Structure formats: structure tokens, C-alpha cells
Amino acid sequence: MMRRFNLSQLIFSVSIVLLMSFFISCGGGGDDGSSSKSRISLDGDYGMVIYESIPGTEEGTTFGTATFTDGSENVIFEQLYTSEGNLGTVGITYTAYSDGTMTVIGSEGEVSRGIVSPDENVCTFVNTDFDDDDVEIGFGIKKSSGMTNADLTGEYVFVSYYNNPWTAYGTITFNGDGTAIYQRLDDSDGGDMPDPESINYNVSDDGSLTITVATTEVSHGMVSPDGSILAVANTDTSALLDPSIGIDVAIKKSSGMSNAVAAGDYIGVNYHRETSSTYVSTTYGLLEFDVDGLGVIEQIYTSESFLDTLLVENDVSPDGTTIAIMTDLSLVPQGLFFGIISSNGDVGASVDTDDDDHIGIIFSIRKH
């Protein structure tokens, strides 16, 4: 059951966080404190799903492989599937820090910021600079070996963002044999939800994933080495039943979860869209939660003209599913997000499906 807001607790939490931020900023750490942190190096191939938007013009999705080499800041990104026509390979550079935060510089100088998980198996990033003509959000999972269909079993919660624009939340139950049941629980269109739907999937040896719906709609992505997290991109604009494109992230349900598991500091990336216009915004920020689920979101970078601080009450159920209410400092509602957090509390995904002209998707990863 969702708890009611405790105003005094929220204001106290905000005061503590802002006070901490003041001392950190006085320490000369820069906009995000990166200059005071040591660097780390990633190694291996990551399957990346990307949603990109040129506001008022077009939106696109891509699935590809980013190859990191230990000791090098150079990365090779190869597009494997894309809704935008020609495939290609580009060179990018990155800097990763000891707390997991990352800065990525594209081939044309565009800057994205994100974070890699403590086990370095999952990463997420966002571009917030409209000066590059477009913005994007991405989610990556490290490739592994010895994976099969049997590594996907049990019930997962998925969050989706598609170009209609449309968001959705629901469950996928994998049978471990290449078949699964997809059940949408809520979406931004409102109305009655469809009946459960049978889908097919295939997991390759390296964790690459293909999901097929109604034999024609195909999504491509990646499964985490432990089988608990997956991400796919639908890049097919020619599908007969549904030519829309989008990205989906799913995390396996667990047990014994609580608000205390999600306590700590996270980096969150957000893609937001107004359903009645072409307005799009993206944000990179710090999320801080206490053991009661009360927290603060401090925007660090945004495509909008101002940075904001939001309050959040995040309720974690025993199976890891989450409901988060966001407000501004005056307690004016700013969004209701449904999602899930991984069993170790390190990775979260949530989506706003409220048909109030504002929808969005958030990926969050705990700082090291």
C-alpha cells in the first residue's frame, strides 16, 4: 500500500541533501565532482539499445555493440539494427570514474553522460544537449558466454517507451524454452488492457536476444550475464501489425525487497515527452533515497533551460516492483512512475504512463 507523504520528513531530507551538496560544491569538484575522482577502465562488448530524437523532425532507435578495451578510452560502436536506414561503425571516446559515472564523447563531439553498475554489467546514459541537434537515452548490457533460452525464466517487469508517443508497464513471464507470455498492465493510452499475448524469444551464446511478436514484429537486444535484466530495441518501421519503434527494459522480480534495499545514491537518466506536441526533454541527475523511501532528485544536466530539485517518495514492494510519486519543492505533483529494481538494488527502471500530456522513462544505477 502506498504511504502518505510526511511533509516534515520530506523537508528534512531536502535540507540535509542541499546542505551536503553545498559542502561538496565548495570542495571544488566541478559541476558533477568528476575532477576529484579517480578513473576506471571498462573492458568487453556491451549490447546497447538507444532511443534518439530530433524534436519536431524524427525519432529513431538503434541496437548495436560498443567495444571497450581495458586501458583505452577509445570505443568502437557498431550499429547492428537501426530504424534510421544505413548501418555504420563509429569511434567514440569515454571517461569513467571510480563512482561509476561516465562521460561519452561522440564522433562529432556530442556529449552524453551516464553510469555503469558496480559489477560493470549494466550501463545507462543520456544526451541532454540540443546544440547537437538531437537528444538520446540509452541502456547497455555486457555480453557474456554460455547463455541459452533457459537463462530467461520467471516473471519480469518491463517498461517501454515508443514513438507514438506511448509508454507502457507490464510483465513478461519467460518459460525458459523460447516462449513467453506478455501482459500489459498499464499504458499512456488508458482504457482496457489487452489480453495476455504469447511471444517467442531466442538467447544467443553471448547473451544477444531476439523477441518476436505475432511472427512479424522483431526486437533485438541483450540479456545480462545472470539473466536478471534485459533490454531490446524495436527498429522495424515496416512491421505489418505495428510499425512503431521503441525501447523496452525488463528486470526480474525477486523477493524480500524493501525500501531499505534501494537506499543510497543513484544516477538517473530521464527521457520526457509531451503527448500533445513534439516537445522533448532529457535529464541527468543525482537520486538520493533514505531507508524509508523518501528522497531527492537533483538535476545536474538537462536539455531544458533550468535545473530543478524534486522530491520523491519511492515505495518498494517485496517483489521489487516500485511506485514513485514525484513533486516539486512546493509539493506540486510532477509524475507517478511504475517500475522495478534489481534484487541487489543496483539497477532500476520506471515509466510514467499517466495520460496527463506528460510521459517519460527513467533508468537509474547505484553509484559505487
Secondary structure as UniProt FT lines:
FT   HELIX           7..26
FT   TURN            27..28
FT   HELIX           34..36
FT   STRAND          39..40
FT   STRAND          44..54
FT   TURN            55..57
FT   STRAND          58..68
FT   TURN            70..71
FT   STRAND          74..82
FT   STRAND          89..97
FT   TURN            98..99
FT   STRAND          101..105
FT   TURN            107..108
FT   STRAND          111..116
FT   TURN            118..119
FT   STRAND          122..127
FT   HELIX           130..132
FT   STRAND          135..142
FT   HELIX           149..151
FT   STRAND          153..162
FT   TURN            163..165
FT   STRAND          166..175
FT   STRAND          179..187
FT   TURN            188..189
FT   STRAND          197..203
FT   TURN            205..206
FT   STRAND          208..213
FT   TURN            214..216
FT   STRAND          217..223
FT   TURN            225..226
FT   STRAND          229..234
FT   TURN            237..238
FT   STRAND          246..252
FT   HELIX           259..262
FT   STRAND          264..274
FT   TURN            275..276
FT   STRAND          280..289
FT   TURN            291..292
FT   STRAND          294..302
FT   STRAND          309..316
FT   TURN            318..319
FT   STRAND          321..327
FT   TURN            329..330
FT   STRAND          333..341
FT   TURN            343..344
FT   STRAND          347..352
FT   STRAND          358..366
//
